[in-house]
Every structure is written in C-alpha cells, then in structure tokens.
C-alpha cells in the first residue's frame, strides 16, 4: 500500500512489532520517525518533543492494541 504521509507509512511498517512490544501504550510519530511510546496519562511530554523536533509536521498519536485485542478483531 502506498502512503502519502510518512507518519502513517512508518506506523504501518512497524505495527506488528509495536503490538508485540508496546501493546496498551500509545505511539507518537513525527517527521516519519518514532518519537516514543507512552501511556495515555504521559502523552503530553512526547507530543511536545515531537512538535519541537518537527514543527512543520502534525504528530501522529495512536493507541497500540494489545495482541489479544487484535485476535478478538480477527
């Protein structure tokens, strides 16, 4: 699949890895690169970091499902 947004592309390429290692957390991606992972209550710090590193980009902030949540969907 071809993406126009590098943040979406990065998430798509790494989602299965993120589910295995960071399920239940949130991921922050900006400028087509990983900024970090955090639980919902700690997102503000990483969003600020993303905006500082990539001021012209809107950071992608997305929950990472747990493996068992993926299995329920399938």
PyMOL commands that set and color helices and strands:
alter all, ss='L'
color gray80, all
select helices_A, chain A and resi 6-22+40-53+67-73
alter helices_A, ss='H'
color red, helices_A
select strands_A, chain A and resi 26-30+33-38+60-63
alter strands_A, ss='S'
color yellow, strands_A
deselect
rebuild
show_as cartoon
